[in-house]
Amino acid sequence: MDSGPSCIKPLSSCKHDWHDDKEPHPELFANRKGIQADVKYPSMDELTKGWDEIGKKLTARLSEMTEEELSNPTPFQIPTGNNTLQGLAAFISHHEAYTIGQLSIFRRFLGLSAMSYQ
């Protein structure tokens, strides 16, 4: 099974090299694995070190896509019903923002500071 960022692969194109980026720890996170009690996880710095670069590549790719490309269907159904690449990008953005909000609430509940982007 390919361990790349599968939810954004439909946005990739053969003229770009960013689709070659792979999940650096597939054994920890493949197939939506939950927290494993007997596993030592990498540091937060290690887990997030490629995020900025992948974000830049994704932003660049999205900004150059034509309306026709954005209207192409996704290879799988999107929960919102907008099964286009544009709908996929919107869904992923909302999903990630929602998750960050949930994590911030959990952190506050535990007496920690809320999450931040820095």
Residue pairs with C-beta under 8 A, 6 or more apart in sequence:
1 30
1 31
3 22
3 23
3 26
3 30
4 19
4 20
4 21
4 22
4 23
5 21
5 23
5 54
7 88
7 92
8 58
8 92
9 19
10 72
10 74
10 75
10 85
10 88
11 58
11 61
11 62
11 65
11 85
11 88
11 89
12 18
12 19
12 61
13 19
13 61
16 57
16 61
18 54
18 57
18 58
18 61
21 50
21 53
21 54
21 57
23 29
23 30
24 46
24 50
25 42
25 47
28 36
28 39
28 41
28 42
41 47
62 89
65 85
69 85
70 84
70 85
70 86
70 89
71 84
71 85
71 86
72 84
72 85
73 83
73 84
73 85
74 83
74 84
74 85
74 87
74 88
77 83
78 87
78 88
78 91
79 91
80 87
80 90
80 91
81 87
82 88
82 90
82 91
100 115
103 115
104 114
104 115
107 113
107 114
107 115
108 114
